Amino acid sequence: MKARCYGNSYHTKWYKDRGIRVCKEWRDDFWSFFDWCSKTYEEGKTLDRIDNDGNYCPENCKWSTQKEQMQNSRRRTKEKLRAAKVAFAASEKARVLKFGDPRTRKTKHCKLCGKFKPLDSFYKNKNTSDGRGGQCKRCNTLNAKKYRN
């Protein structure tokens, strides 16, 4: 946060040059920032500004998922943002109808062979919403053999 707003990094043009700063309270006292974080932190989310043109301060910061942060980018106008939220909600609903809720389902769809298989047929992957990879173990093995050859 401080490097983006005050340093000479790659992010300078999106933060420092646009006049985005860190509030005095957080800039000068790490522990006040730490206290705010410990009270408001949500697992699996990262720091995001509510108003994309505003400064980093307790009133303008929240914890958001990556999808929420992409919807809060400057590239989106309010109309595009509304349309994107509606489209995202519709696509998420369609995905759940087709494949089931990733947190509660007992089977998963393999992206390569196209079959629904039990969850234990997939390798574990902590980076996905259901904790399993996108292709079954059999397809994964075949893919690895192809790659090695």
N, C-alpha and C positions, 0 to 999 in steps of 0.2 A: 504494500500500500504506500509506504513512504518512498520506496525506490521509484515507483511509478510517478509520484507527484513531485519529487524533489531531485531525483538522480538524473544521470545522463544515460538512460537505457533506451532500448528499442521502443518502449512504451511512451516515451516523452511526448510524441506528437498527439497522442490520444488523451493524455492527462495533464502534464505540466504545461504544454503549449496552449491548452484549452482553458487554463486557469483553475483546474481542479486541485484542491488542497485537502490536507488533513486538518481537522479542527485542532485548536491549540491544546485542548485538554488531552487528546490522544497523541498528538505530535510530541509533546513535552513529557508525558507521563505514561510509560508503557503499562503500568499497573492499573490505571483507570480504563485503558483499552481492554486489558485482560479481565477486569471485573465485568465489563459490559459483555464480553464474549462468554464468560462462564455462566452468566445469567440467561443469555439468549441463545446459546449455541444449539443447533439441531444436527443430529447425526447425518452424515453423508451430504451435507450442503456446504457451500462456500460463501464468503462475504460478497454482498452485492449492494449497490446503491439503488434506492427506490427511484430517485430522480437522477437520470443518467447524466445530467448536466450539473448536478449538485456536488457538494464536497462530501468527504468521508467524515461523518459525525453520527452520534447515536440516533438522532432524529431521522437521518437519511439512509441508514444502513439496515440490512436484514440478511438472513441466511436463505439462499436460494439454490435450487437444483440447476444443473447446467442448462436444461431446457428452458427454465424460467429466465435465466440470464440471457440466453440467446433471443428471447422474445422482448427483452428490455434493452436491446441495442439501439444505437442511434440510427441504424439503417432502416428502422421500421417507423413509419408514421403511425398516428393513432388508428387510422382506418385499416392500415395493413396489419397492425397489431391485433385489432379486433378480429379481422378475417383469419389471421394465423391461429389465434386462440380457438376460434370456432372450428377451423379445419383440424387442428391438433386434437381437440376433444372428440370430433367425429372419427378421426383415424384411430385414436386410442380405443374408442368404443367398438369400432369394427374389428380391431386386432383382438380385443378381449372376446368378442362374439365368435371369432373364427378359431382362435387358439386357446381360449380360456385365460383366466386371471393368472399371471405368472407366479403370484405368491401362494396360490392354493391348488393349482392343478397337479395331477398325478402323472400326466404324460406330457411329452414335448414334441414339437414338430422339427424334424431334421431338415436343415436347409438344403442338403445335397441330395439325399435319396427321397425326400418328400413324404416320409412315413412318420406316423405318430408312434413314439416308443416310450417306455417307462423312463422316469428320471434317472435311474441308475445306469441307463445305457449311454449317458452323457458324462463327459469329464466335468469336474467341478471348475467353476470360474467365478471368482468373487466380484468381477467387474460387471456382471449381468444382473438384471433385476431378480431372476429366479435362482441365481447361483450356479447355473449350468451353462456349458458351452453351446454354440449354435449348431454343431453337427455331432451326430452320434459317434460312439467310439469306433465302430467299424468303418464309417466314412472317413473319420479322422485318420485312422491307420492307413487306409488306401491312399488318401491325399498325401500323407507323409512319405509313403513309398514312392509315389509318383514324383514328388519333389526331390527325393534323394537320387532318383535315377536321372 
